[in-house]
Amino acid sequence: MVKMSIADQIKNLEKHRLVLIRELLDIRRMVRGTYSETFCRCGKSNCWCATAPKGHPCHRITWTKNARPGTKTIPAEDIAWIKEMTANYRNLRELRTELRHLEQTFNSLLNDLEEEIISRTRKLKKHLGNPAS
């Protein structure tokens, strides 16, 4: 297996970074939160849900903003839409995480490149030697 140079690795990371940024910028609509279907009781003593193990299905979105939780009930006609919007939000968050990891790798490679260039440059002059640190 041929080892890629540090410069080639950096170029590949930059290409990947641009792809991720384009994907991120393509997201036009999203809603913060997670969609879920839960079950709840309506509170009426004569309703079937009073004795049922679960109760009525309830479609909700939950989120946290500024360390404060929130929840909203979603009407049946908006379920498909809210699933798509929360999926967009989840996708954006995943892209941001991937970009952060890419940035860490990028910085590590830049440090390696710096050391490699310094080492090659020192070899050009005998009086610079090869310092221990």
C-alpha positions in Angstrom: 0.0 0.0 0.0 1.4 3.4 -1.0 1.4 6.0 1.8 0.0 9.3 0.9 2.0 12.4 1.6 0.8 14.8 4.2 0.1 17.4 1.5 -2.1 14.9 -0.4 -4.0 14.0 2.8 -4.6 17.7 3.5 -5.9 18.2 -0.1 -8.3 15.2 0.3 -9.6 16.5 3.6 -10.2 19.9 2.1 -12.2 18.3 -0.8 -14.2 16.3 1.7 -14.8 19.4 3.8 -16.2 21.3 0.8 -18.6 18.4 0.1 -19.8 18.5 3.7 -20.3 22.3 3.6 -22.2 22.1 0.4 -24.5 19.5 1.9 -24.9 21.6 5.0 -25.8 24.7 3.0 -28.4 22.7 0.9 -30.5 22.3 4.0 -33.2 25.0 3.6 -35.8 24.0 6.2 -35.6 22.2 9.6 -37.1 22.1 13.0 -35.0 21.6 16.1 -36.1 18.5 17.9 -37.0 14.8 17.7 -40.3 13.4 16.5 -41.8 10.5 18.5 -45.1 8.8 19.0 -46.1 8.3 22.6 -49.3 7.3 24.3 -51.3 9.3 26.8 -54.6 9.3 28.5 -57.1 12.0 27.9 -58.4 12.1 31.5 -62.1 11.3 30.8 -63.2 8.6 33.1 -65.6 7.0 30.5 -63.0 6.9 27.7 -61.5 3.6 26.6 -58.0 4.9 27.4 -58.8 5.0 31.1 -58.5 1.2 31.3 -56.2 0.6 28.3 -52.6 -0.2 29.0 -51.2 2.6 26.8 -53.9 5.2 26.0 -54.3 7.3 22.9 -51.4 7.7 20.4 -49.9 11.1 20.6 -47.5 12.5 18.1 -44.9 14.9 19.6 -41.7 16.7 19.0 -39.3 17.3 21.9 -36.3 19.6 22.0 -33.9 21.4 24.2 -32.8 25.0 23.7 -30.7 27.0 26.2 -30.8 24.1 28.6 -34.7 24.2 28.7 -36.7 21.3 27.4 -39.8 21.8 25.2 -42.5 19.6 23.7 -45.3 20.2 21.2 -48.1 17.9 20.1 -48.2 17.5 16.3 -51.5 17.3 14.4 -52.0 14.3 12.2 -51.8 16.3 9.0 -48.3 17.6 9.9 -46.7 14.3 10.8 -44.9 13.6 7.5 -43.7 17.2 7.3 -42.4 17.3 10.9 -40.6 14.0 10.3 -38.8 15.5 7.3 -38.0 18.7 9.2 -36.6 16.9 12.2 -34.6 14.6 9.9 -33.1 17.7 8.3 -32.1 19.0 11.7 -30.6 15.6 12.7 -28.7 15.6 9.3 -27.3 19.1 10.0 -26.1 18.1 13.4 -24.4 15.0 12.0 -22.7 17.1 9.3 -21.5 19.6 11.9 -20.0 16.8 14.0 -18.3 15.3 11.0 -16.9 18.8 10.2 -15.5 19.2 13.7 -13.8 15.8 13.5 -12.4 16.7 10.1 -11.0 19.9 11.5 -9.2 18.0 14.3 -7.6 15.7 11.7 -6.8 18.7 9.5 -5.0 20.5 12.4 -3.1 17.3 13.3 -1.9 17.0 9.7 -0.9 20.7 9.6 1.2 20.1 12.7 2.9 17.1 11.1 3.5 19.1 7.9 5.1 21.9 9.9 7.4 19.4 11.6 8.3 17.7 8.3 9.1 21.0 6.6 11.2 22.2 9.5 13.1 18.9 9.6 13.8 19.0 5.8 14.9 22.7 6.1 17.3 21.9 9.0 19.1 19.3 7.0 20.1 21.9 4.4 22.5 23.6 6.8 24.9 21.7 9.0 25.1 24.3 11.7 21.4 24.1 12.4 21.9 20.4 13.4 19.1 18.2 14.6 17.9 19.5 17.9 16.5 17.0 20.4 13.3 19.0 20.8 
